[in-house]
Amino acid sequence: MIEMARNAEATKSRAEIIARRFEYHKASSATTAKHHLVSEVCTELAKHLINTTLESREQSIALTKLDELRMYWNQAVAFDGQGFDPANR
């Protein structure tokens, strides 16, 4: 009986984690400002990268990684204060 309750709780917890990760997170005025900051910082980094390196495979990879940084940073901003627990990924 206890085991069934634990399994039901674990399943519910996993379902909540999935819902939390993939639901739409509406931007508030506070998060909108943070998203703009992320874009500004990443744009500046991209400009510095392009201005200080030659066009190359490495530059392309660095720009791709910068895109990834922006994406994950914005995701972190979207989850900000909404109870997302990265330990439960």
Biotite code that builds the C-alpha atoms (Angstrom):
import biotite.structure as struc

atoms = struc.array([
    struc.Atom([0.000, 0.000, 0.000], chain_id="A", res_id=1, res_name="MET", atom_name="CA", element="C"),
    struc.Atom([2.779, 2.412, 0.927], chain_id="A", res_id=2, res_name="ILE", atom_name="CA", element="C"),
    struc.Atom([4.682, 1.446, -2.228], chain_id="A", res_id=3, res_name="GLU", atom_name="CA", element="C"),
    struc.Atom([1.628, 2.223, -4.384], chain_id="A", res_id=4, res_name="MET", atom_name="CA", element="C"),
    struc.Atom([1.322, 5.635, -2.758], chain_id="A", res_id=5, res_name="ALA", atom_name="CA", element="C"),
    struc.Atom([5.014, 6.336, -3.418], chain_id="A", res_id=6, res_name="ARG", atom_name="CA", element="C"),
    struc.Atom([4.679, 5.304, -7.064], chain_id="A", res_id=7, res_name="ASN", atom_name="CA", element="C"),
    struc.Atom([1.582, 7.476, -7.497], chain_id="A", res_id=8, res_name="ALA", atom_name="CA", element="C"),
    struc.Atom([3.409, 10.402, -5.883], chain_id="A", res_id=9, res_name="GLU", atom_name="CA", element="C"),
    struc.Atom([6.499, 9.877, -8.069], chain_id="A", res_id=10, res_name="ALA", atom_name="CA", element="C"),
    struc.Atom([4.348, 9.683, -11.217], chain_id="A", res_id=11, res_name="THR", atom_name="CA", element="C"),
    struc.Atom([2.503, 12.850, -10.253], chain_id="A", res_id=12, res_name="LYS", atom_name="CA", element="C"),
    struc.Atom([5.787, 14.575, -9.504], chain_id="A", res_id=13, res_name="SER", atom_name="CA", element="C"),
    struc.Atom([7.217, 13.569, -12.899], chain_id="A", res_id=14, res_name="ARG", atom_name="CA", element="C"),
    struc.Atom([4.048, 14.757, -14.631], chain_id="A", res_id=15, res_name="ALA", atom_name="CA", element="C"),
    struc.Atom([4.316, 18.101, -12.835], chain_id="A", res_id=16, res_name="GLU", atom_name="CA", element="C"),
    struc.Atom([7.974, 18.408, -13.842], chain_id="A", res_id=17, res_name="ILE", atom_name="CA", element="C"),
    struc.Atom([7.131, 17.740, -17.497], chain_id="A", res_id=18, res_name="ILE", atom_name="CA", element="C"),
    struc.Atom([4.221, 20.181, -17.448], chain_id="A", res_id=19, res_name="ALA", atom_name="CA", element="C"),
    struc.Atom([6.356, 22.822, -15.748], chain_id="A", res_id=20, res_name="ARG", atom_name="CA", element="C"),
    struc.Atom([9.215, 22.475, -18.241], chain_id="A", res_id=21, res_name="ARG", atom_name="CA", element="C"),
    struc.Atom([7.096, 22.603, -21.390], chain_id="A", res_id=22, res_name="PHE", atom_name="CA", element="C"),
    struc.Atom([4.246, 24.949, -20.558], chain_id="A", res_id=23, res_name="GLU", atom_name="CA", element="C"),
    struc.Atom([4.226, 28.518, -21.811], chain_id="A", res_id=24, res_name="TYR", atom_name="CA", element="C"),
    struc.Atom([5.772, 31.004, -19.381], chain_id="A", res_id=25, res_name="HIS", atom_name="CA", element="C"),
    struc.Atom([4.189, 34.383, -19.954], chain_id="A", res_id=26, res_name="LYS", atom_name="CA", element="C"),
    struc.Atom([6.651, 37.247, -19.594], chain_id="A", res_id=27, res_name="ALA", atom_name="CA", element="C"),
    struc.Atom([5.947, 39.789, -16.876], chain_id="A", res_id=28, res_name="SER", atom_name="CA", element="C"),
    struc.Atom([7.234, 43.360, -16.957], chain_id="A", res_id=29, res_name="SER", atom_name="CA", element="C"),
    struc.Atom([10.152, 42.244, -14.770], chain_id="A", res_id=30, res_name="ALA", atom_name="CA", element="C"),
    struc.Atom([11.075, 39.292, -16.982], chain_id="A", res_id=31, res_name="THR", atom_name="CA", element="C"),
    struc.Atom([10.632, 41.313, -20.191], chain_id="A", res_id=32, res_name="THR", atom_name="CA", element="C"),
    struc.Atom([13.302, 43.738, -18.990], chain_id="A", res_id=33, res_name="ALA", atom_name="CA", element="C"),
    struc.Atom([15.572, 40.795, -18.150], chain_id="A", res_id=34, res_name="LYS", atom_name="CA", element="C"),
    struc.Atom([15.024, 39.254, -21.604], chain_id="A", res_id=35, res_name="HIS", atom_name="CA", element="C"),
    struc.Atom([16.032, 42.561, -23.194], chain_id="A", res_id=36, res_name="HIS", atom_name="CA", element="C"),
    struc.Atom([19.173, 42.633, -21.070], chain_id="A", res_id=37, res_name="LEU", atom_name="CA", element="C"),
    struc.Atom([20.039, 39.079, -22.169], chain_id="A", res_id=38, res_name="VAL", atom_name="CA", element="C"),
    struc.Atom([19.661, 40.120, -25.814], chain_id="A", res_id=39, res_name="SER", atom_name="CA", element="C"),
    struc.Atom([21.786, 43.231, -25.353], chain_id="A", res_id=40, res_name="GLU", atom_name="CA", element="C"),
    struc.Atom([24.599, 41.353, -23.583], chain_id="A", res_id=41, res_name="VAL", atom_name="CA", element="C"),
    struc.Atom([24.633, 38.528, -26.133], chain_id="A", res_id=42, res_name="CYS", atom_name="CA", element="C"),
    struc.Atom([24.570, 40.989, -29.039], chain_id="A", res_id=43, res_name="THR", atom_name="CA", element="C"),
    struc.Atom([27.573, 42.818, -27.595], chain_id="A", res_id=44, res_name="GLU", atom_name="CA", element="C"),
    struc.Atom([29.432, 39.552, -27.086], chain_id="A", res_id=45, res_name="LEU", atom_name="CA", element="C"),
    struc.Atom([28.691, 38.525, -30.679], chain_id="A", res_id=46, res_name="ALA", atom_name="CA", element="C"),
    struc.Atom([29.999, 41.860, -31.971], chain_id="A", res_id=47, res_name="LYS", atom_name="CA", element="C"),
    struc.Atom([33.210, 41.484, -29.961], chain_id="A", res_id=48, res_name="HIS", atom_name="CA", element="C"),
    struc.Atom([33.609, 37.919, -31.156], chain_id="A", res_id=49, res_name="LEU", atom_name="CA", element="C"),
    struc.Atom([33.209, 38.867, -34.821], chain_id="A", res_id=50, res_name="ILE", atom_name="CA", element="C"),
    struc.Atom([35.478, 41.899, -34.474], chain_id="A", res_id=51, res_name="ASN", atom_name="CA", element="C"),
    struc.Atom([38.290, 39.993, -32.769], chain_id="A", res_id=52, res_name="THR", atom_name="CA", element="C"),
    struc.Atom([38.330, 36.731, -34.710], chain_id="A", res_id=53, res_name="THR", atom_name="CA", element="C"),
    struc.Atom([38.614, 35.645, -38.312], chain_id="A", res_id=54, res_name="LEU", atom_name="CA", element="C"),
    struc.Atom([35.691, 33.969, -40.015], chain_id="A", res_id=55, res_name="GLU", atom_name="CA", element="C"),
    struc.Atom([36.286, 30.309, -39.270], chain_id="A", res_id=56, res_name="SER", atom_name="CA", element="C"),
    struc.Atom([34.763, 27.113, -38.042], chain_id="A", res_id=57, res_name="ARG", atom_name="CA", element="C"),
    struc.Atom([35.743, 28.103, -34.498], chain_id="A", res_id=58, res_name="GLU", atom_name="CA", element="C"),
    struc.Atom([34.028, 31.474, -34.835], chain_id="A", res_id=59, res_name="GLN", atom_name="CA", element="C"),
    struc.Atom([30.905, 29.745, -36.126], chain_id="A", res_id=60, res_name="SER", atom_name="CA", element="C"),
    struc.Atom([30.924, 27.307, -33.206], chain_id="A", res_id=61, res_name="ILE", atom_name="CA", element="C"),
    struc.Atom([31.465, 30.166, -30.746], chain_id="A", res_id=62, res_name="ALA", atom_name="CA", element="C"),
    struc.Atom([28.449, 31.999, -32.230], chain_id="A", res_id=63, res_name="LEU", atom_name="CA", element="C"),
    struc.Atom([26.380, 28.825, -31.955], chain_id="A", res_id=64, res_name="THR", atom_name="CA", element="C"),
    struc.Atom([27.386, 28.454, -28.310], chain_id="A", res_id=65, res_name="LYS", atom_name="CA", element="C"),
    struc.Atom([26.465, 32.098, -27.757], chain_id="A", res_id=66, res_name="LEU", atom_name="CA", element="C"),
    struc.Atom([23.028, 31.321, -29.241], chain_id="A", res_id=67, res_name="ASP", atom_name="CA", element="C"),
    struc.Atom([22.751, 28.438, -26.776], chain_id="A", res_id=68, res_name="GLU", atom_name="CA", element="C"),
    struc.Atom([23.769, 30.706, -23.913], chain_id="A", res_id=69, res_name="LEU", atom_name="CA", element="C"),
    struc.Atom([21.050, 33.195, -24.882], chain_id="A", res_id=70, res_name="ARG", atom_name="CA", element="C"),
    struc.Atom([18.453, 30.446, -25.156], chain_id="A", res_id=71, res_name="MET", atom_name="CA", element="C"),
    struc.Atom([19.241, 28.891, -21.770], chain_id="A", res_id=72, res_name="TYR", atom_name="CA", element="C"),
    struc.Atom([19.640, 32.271, -20.093], chain_id="A", res_id=73, res_name="TRP", atom_name="CA", element="C"),
    struc.Atom([16.202, 33.323, -21.362], chain_id="A", res_id=74, res_name="ASN", atom_name="CA", element="C"),
    struc.Atom([14.781, 30.013, -20.167], chain_id="A", res_id=75, res_name="GLN", atom_name="CA", element="C"),
    struc.Atom([16.267, 30.629, -16.735], chain_id="A", res_id=76, res_name="ALA", atom_name="CA", element="C"),
    struc.Atom([14.682, 34.091, -16.724], chain_id="A", res_id=77, res_name="VAL", atom_name="CA", element="C"),
    struc.Atom([11.305, 32.614, -17.731], chain_id="A", res_id=78, res_name="ALA", atom_name="CA", element="C"),
    struc.Atom([11.448, 30.123, -14.853], chain_id="A", res_id=79, res_name="PHE", atom_name="CA", element="C"),
    struc.Atom([12.638, 32.810, -12.413], chain_id="A", res_id=80, res_name="ASP", atom_name="CA", element="C"),
    struc.Atom([10.639, 32.682, -9.227], chain_id="A", res_id=81, res_name="GLY", atom_name="CA", element="C"),
    struc.Atom([8.162, 30.150, -10.581], chain_id="A", res_id=82, res_name="GLN", atom_name="CA", element="C"),
    struc.Atom([9.283, 27.180, -8.574], chain_id="A", res_id=83, res_name="GLY", atom_name="CA", element="C"),
    struc.Atom([11.285, 25.322, -11.213], chain_id="A", res_id=84, res_name="PHE", atom_name="CA", element="C"),
    struc.Atom([13.788, 23.035, -9.543], chain_id="A", res_id=85, res_name="ASP", atom_name="CA", element="C"),
    struc.Atom([16.744, 22.268, -11.835], chain_id="A", res_id=86, res_name="PRO", atom_name="CA", element="C"),
    struc.Atom([17.578, 19.254, -9.662], chain_id="A", res_id=87, res_name="ALA", atom_name="CA", element="C"),
    struc.Atom([14.384, 17.627, -10.986], chain_id="A", res_id=88, res_name="ASN", atom_name="CA", element="C"),
    struc.Atom([15.296, 17.875, -14.670], chain_id="A", res_id=89, res_name="ARG", atom_name="CA", element="C"),
])
